[in-house]
Amino acid sequence: MKIVVIGGTGLIGSRLIEKLTEQGHEAVAAAPSTGVNTLTGEGLAEALTGAQVVVDVSNSPSWERDAVWNFFTTSTANILAAEKEAGVGHHVALSIVGSERLPKNDYFRAKIAQEEIIERSGVPYSLVHATQFFEFVKGIADEATRDGEVHIAPVRFQPIAGAEVSENVAKVAVGEPLNGRLEIAGPEQRQMDEFIREALQALGDSRTVVADVHARYFGSELEERTLVPGDGAVLGRIGYLEWLKNDQGK
Ligand SMILES: NC(=O)c1ccc[n+]([C@@H]2O[C@H](COP(=O)([O-])OP(=O)(O)OC[C@H]3O[C@@H](n4cnc5c(N)ncnc54)[C@H](OP(=O)(O)O)[C@@H]3O)[C@@H](O)[C@H]2O)c1
């Protein structure tokens, strides 16, 4: 099958291209660095010619409110219009577990809009909702740092290795469209402040982690289960410490 991966040069996309290629598919990375810009439409029609499946794992270079909104709404509309022209039969997109629970958050709001455009498009689709990637854990701590202390809400947290996200997205891409969503998460659910404290220790980072019920996650307060999946989620096998030891940077 020809499978076009929008964002195929990114963290999830590059591994996805590897996995699909290993399985014998013609996996094509579409990104500005390969001459495809989904915001302007440049190169999109050419890239999609002959494709059966399009997987969108792109990300907005800016998370500023208007920029991220414009990225996910404009790109998604452009991709779906090009898919209709090319006769693509399956659109797969990667979103975030709990996106619908944080509609006031600038980034999540844009992801919700992305999903609504896909659901309304008429193109058969699958939405994969992943929890936070292990690769993103230090970024969460950095964003939550105030005067040298990391303020994290004591809520449930179940991050997953990026490689396992790519693996699951690859499975969905070659399957029948779900016309719905699949949730994926890491093997272990923990309290977020405890997880981040242990992760920073393992990374040799001496910052103190403070459990703070009002700590904001990229601008938004969290409830107990905002970031974790419901029943029926597909769970990964790799724990954070094992990932840190074996897989980081691969
Ligand atoms: N971080 C998390 O914990 C998390 C959790 C759940 C879901 N997600 C979702 O996972 C997805 C992928 O994230 P990631 O971390 O793998 O992203 P990433 O590493 O930042 O990669 C972003 C990709 O998007 C491409 N891109 C940027 N602007 C583009 C444009 N105008 N047209 C086409 N492609 C463009 C980039 O291409 P270049 O290389 O050419 O710049 C790159 O391939 C995102 O949609 C995110 O919402 C993330």
The ligand as an SDF file (V2000), in Angstrom:
LIG
                    3D

 48 52  0  0  0  0  0  0  0  0999 V2000
    3.8810   15.1330   22.7810 N   0  0  0  0  0  0  0  0  0  0  0  0
    2.9880   14.3030   23.2820 C   0  0  0  0  0  0  0  0  0  0  0  0
    3.1410   13.8190   24.4110 O   0  0  0  0  0  0  0  0  0  0  0  0
    1.7580   13.9460   22.4660 C   0  0  0  0  0  0  0  0  0  0  0  0
    0.7890   13.0990   23.0420 C   0  0  0  0  0  0  0  0  0  0  0  0
   -0.2890   12.6910   22.2500 C   0  0  0  0  0  0  0  0  0  0  0  0
   -0.4010   13.1280   20.9300 C   0  0  0  0  0  0  0  0  0  0  0  0
    0.5540   13.9730   20.4010 N   0  0  0  0  0  0  0  0  0  0  0  0
    0.4280   14.3740   18.9900 C   0  0  0  0  0  0  0  0  0  0  0  0
    1.4270   13.6850   18.2480 O   0  0  0  0  0  0  0  0  0  0  0  0
    1.6270   14.3640   17.0030 C   0  0  0  0  0  0  0  0  0  0  0  0
    3.0850   14.2410   16.5760 C   0  0  0  0  0  0  0  0  0  0  0  0
    3.9390   14.7920   17.5270 O   0  0  0  0  0  0  0  0  0  0  0  0
    5.5240   14.7000   17.3830 P   0  0  0  0  0  0  0  0  0  0  0  0
    6.0880   15.0050   18.7340 O   0  0  0  0  0  0  0  0  0  0  0  0
    5.9120   13.4320   16.6930 O   0  0  0  0  0  0  0  0  0  0  0  0
    5.8190   15.9220   16.4020 O   0  0  0  0  0  0  0  0  0  0  0  0
    7.2530   16.5130   15.9650 P   0  0  0  0  0  0  0  0  0  0  0  0
    8.3590   15.5860   16.3060 O   0  0  0  0  0  0  0  0  0  0  0  0
    7.2970   17.9260   16.4570 O   0  0  0  0  0  0  0  0  0  0  0  0
    7.1180   16.5250   14.3620 O   0  0  0  0  0  0  0  0  0  0  0  0
    6.3120   17.4470   13.7310 C   0  0  0  0  0  0  0  0  0  0  0  0
    6.2130   17.0800   12.2700 C   0  0  0  0  0  0  0  0  0  0  0  0
    5.2840   17.9810   11.6500 O   0  0  0  0  0  0  0  0  0  0  0  0
    5.8760   18.4330   10.4580 C   0  0  0  0  0  0  0  0  0  0  0  0
    5.3070   19.7290   10.0670 N   0  0  0  0  0  0  0  0  0  0  0  0
    5.4560   20.9380   10.6790 C   0  0  0  0  0  0  0  0  0  0  0  0
    4.8540   21.8980    9.9520 N   0  0  0  0  0  0  0  0  0  0  0  0
    4.3070   21.2830    8.8550 C   0  0  0  0  0  0  0  0  0  0  0  0
    3.5920   21.7420    7.7270 C   0  0  0  0  0  0  0  0  0  0  0  0
    3.2920   23.0380    7.5530 N   0  0  0  0  0  0  0  0  0  0  0  0
    3.2190   20.8340    6.7850 N   0  0  0  0  0  0  0  0  0  0  0  0
    3.5130   19.5050    6.9240 C   0  0  0  0  0  0  0  0  0  0  0  0
    4.2010   19.0150    7.9820 N   0  0  0  0  0  0  0  0  0  0  0  0
    4.5820   19.9000    8.9330 C   0  0  0  0  0  0  0  0  0  0  0  0
    7.3660   18.5110   10.7570 C   0  0  0  0  0  0  0  0  0  0  0  0
    8.0990   18.5790    9.5340 O   0  0  0  0  0  0  0  0  0  0  0  0
    9.6240   19.1540    9.4530 P   0  0  0  0  0  0  0  0  0  0  0  0
   10.5020   18.0690   10.0110 O   0  0  0  0  0  0  0  0  0  0  0  0
    9.8570   19.3590    7.9870 O   0  0  0  0  0  0  0  0  0  0  0  0
    9.6290   20.4200   10.2430 O   0  0  0  0  0  0  0  0  0  0  0  0
    7.5540   17.2060   11.5040 C   0  0  0  0  0  0  0  0  0  0  0  0
    7.6530   16.1290   10.5930 O   0  0  0  0  0  0  0  0  0  0  0  0
    1.0790   15.7910   17.2150 C   0  0  0  0  0  0  0  0  0  0  0  0
   -0.0660   15.9630   16.4060 O   0  0  0  0  0  0  0  0  0  0  0  0
    0.6840   15.8330   18.6940 C   0  0  0  0  0  0  0  0  0  0  0  0
   -0.4960   16.5860   18.8930 O   0  0  0  0  0  0  0  0  0  0  0  0
    1.6040   14.3720   21.1380 C   0  0  0  0  0  0  0  0  0  0  0  0
  1  2  1  0
  2  3  2  0
  2  4  1  0
  4  5  1  0
  4 48  2  0
  5  6  2  0
  6  7  1  0
  7  8  2  0
  8  9  1  0
  8 48  1  0
  9 10  1  0
  9 46  1  0
 10 11  1  0
 11 12  1  0
 11 44  1  0
 12 13  1  0
 13 14  1  0
 14 15  2  0
 14 16  1  0
 14 17  1  0
 17 18  1  0
 18 19  2  0
 18 20  1  0
 18 21  1  0
 21 22  1  0
 22 23  1  0
 23 24  1  0
 23 42  1  0
 24 25  1  0
 25 26  1  0
 25 36  1  0
 26 27  1  0
 26 35  1  0
 27 28  2  0
 28 29  1  0
 29 30  1  0
 29 35  2  0
 30 31  1  0
 30 32  2  0
 32 33  1  0
 33 34  2  0
 34 35  1  0
 36 37  1  0
 36 42  1  0
 37 38  1  0
 38 39  2  0
 38 40  1  0
 38 41  1  0
 42 43  1  0
 44 45  1  0
 44 46  1  0
 46 47  1  0
M  CHG  2   8   1  16  -1
M  END
$$$$
